[in-house]
Amino acid sequence: MMRRLLLAAAIAVFGLTPLLAHAAPPAVRGTPVRQVLVLAPLNIRTGPGTHFHVVGRYHPGQQVAVTGISDDYNWWRVRCPRGGTCWISAKPIYTLPIAWR
């Protein structure tokens, strides 16, 4: 009980709400899209949003394997070039679905 009160006080005093919001894993939906074509230079990020770290870049013409889409349908979850999962924008000016499940 005391821990909860201290955490609530820290959030109120130090404004830690944005930090805590990033602790939860992003919500992901399944998608029939299996692969997208990159249409414009595109940052590869650690999460679905511009506030996440950039870990690489895709270039026009590259094809990327899709593993899901963000809950708001704005970000593709993709296979990272070096393994694992990353995120890229799902805006139609950046990516075009080219293969489906």
N, C-alpha and C positions, 0 to 999 in steps of 0.2 A: 504494500500500500504506500509506504514511504517513497519507494522508487518511482512510482507513478506520479506522486505529487512533485518530486524533484524534477522529473522529466517535463511535466506540465509547466513548472516554474521556469525551467531553462528555455523552453519553447517560447513562453511569453516574454521573457527578458531578452533573449538573444535572437529571436526570430528564426528559429531552426526549422520551421515548417517546410521551406523549399528543400532543405537537405533530407528531411525524412521522406518527402514525396518521392525522391529518387531511389530510396532503398527498396521499394517494392519492384518486382520484375514487371516489365511492360506487358499489358494485355495483348495477346496475339490471337488472331482468328485464322482458321484454315482458309485456303483460297484454291480455286481450280487452276490458277496460273502457276505454271511450273518454271517458266523462264521469261526474262525480260531482256530487251535490247536497249542499251544505253544510247540516248539520242544527243546528249550534251555532257560536258564535263560534270562529274558528279562525286561529291564527297561520300566516303564510306564512314559511318558513325557507329559508336558503341551502343546507341539506343535510338528510339524513334522520336527524334526532335533535334532542332539545331543547337540546343544547349548541351548535347552529348558530344564527347570528344571525337575528333576526326582521326581516323586510323589509316586512311588511304584514299585513293581516288580511282574511279573508273573513267574511261575515255569513250567517246562516241564510237559505236561499232562493237563494243564488247557485249557479250552475252553473259547473263548472270542467272544462276540457279536460285529460285525463290522457294522459301520454306514456310512462309506465312505473311500475313499483313497485319498492321496495327489495328487496334480496335476502332480507331477513327478513319481508317482506310487511307491515311496519308503517307504511310511508310511501309516499304517492303522489308520483310526480314529475309536476309539472303545468306548464302554461304560466303564466308570471308575468303579472300585469296590465300591466306595463310592458315586456314582452318577455323572452325567455330562458326558462330553466327554474328552478323553485323546488320546494319540497317542502311537503306538508301531511300531517297524520296520516291514516292509513287505518283508524283505529279506527271501528267501526260506530256509536259514539255521536256521531261528528263528521261522517262522510260516508256517503252511500248511492250505490252505482253506479246510474246511470239510463240509460246508453247503452253499447252494445257494438259492437265491430268486426265 
